[in-house]
Amino acid sequence: MSGQARTNRTDSATQLAQEEIDSILSGGGALEGDALQPEPEAEQEASRLLYGRADSYERLPMAEVVFERLSRILAGSLRNLFQDNVEVRLTRLASRRLADSFAEIAPMALLGVFRAREWDNLGLIHVDAMTVSNLTEILLGGRRVAAATGQLPKPVTSISRNLTERLIRVVLHDLRNSFAPICDVTFDFERTETDPRFATIGRNSGVALTARLSLHSAGRNCMIDIILPFATLEPVRELLLQQFMGEKFGRDSIWESHLAEELWHTDIELEAVLDEQTMKLGAVMDLRVGDIIPINAPRGSDVTLRCGSVDLFAGRLGVRHGRLAAEIRGWISRERE
């Protein structure tokens, strides 16, 4: 009897697990009992994993440094623009399909299209409708609010469009300064659009780097997205894949002095090239122990002192204390090589 009871409990547990799996795959919602109902995002991720539609894109370590630098520079620039303290934070930096980024664009948003002059390609700055309304109130001297209110965004007017373009130009100027330690690039503002269909900057199936910056000033929250397709970043892709830029972001004088001191104690080997000959492969294969190869370097002839594959000194062959020696007569310039 006890064995049969254990078998029944095992079958019941197996059946419950199978029901959970079927429910998740079919999107049927929650099971009875304590099972939780999966969220739509969780269902989407599970579907990607099950059916092999998960997207994996390479990580750009230096891009994180660039946009963290942008958030610090932009805080000072916007403080002058808003005439108030501004808190800027990088809240998201991800590589995703361009179509997914455009799918998040809500109505009444402003899209600033810009061109990277040296890279000869386009990028996009997305300013949502609520940010446009808050930005207009801040720049027109609106009063400080105690907390964020649930007011609806207002339609875009010519005034709000012009004020938003001022913000976009400030962001592009600081973005250029953020890329300066890596490369020189100029971002030229071209136009603003309200319909994503007219703000195409690449193929929908292409991959783009999306950075979201959160702004907080005068009790109002603002949000802007900077979208850079990988096709735009291709000229500096190798630089963005680096882990560290060395002296580009600052010098370590202590390490430099320590390295300079240790270099004086480094041992290197110098080779004196007495003669160079060209021989046929067959003659080389016929060489045996005891064979003599004549060297066309009599006493007083010129020789080259080399370290590895780099010629350093020009010298003269001689004899000192019964051993062959080379007298250094001068440096070999790199221009001569």
PyMOL commands that set and color helices and strands:
alter all, ss='L'
color gray80, all
select helices_A, chain A and resi 2-26+40-51+61-82+98-103+129-139+158-179+196-198+230-240+246-249+253-263+281-285
alter helices_A, ss='H'
color red, helices_A
select strands_A, chain A and resi 87-97+110-116+121-127+187-193+207-217+220-229+271-273+302-307+310-320+323-331
alter strands_A, ss='S'
color yellow, strands_A
deselect
rebuild
show_as cartoon
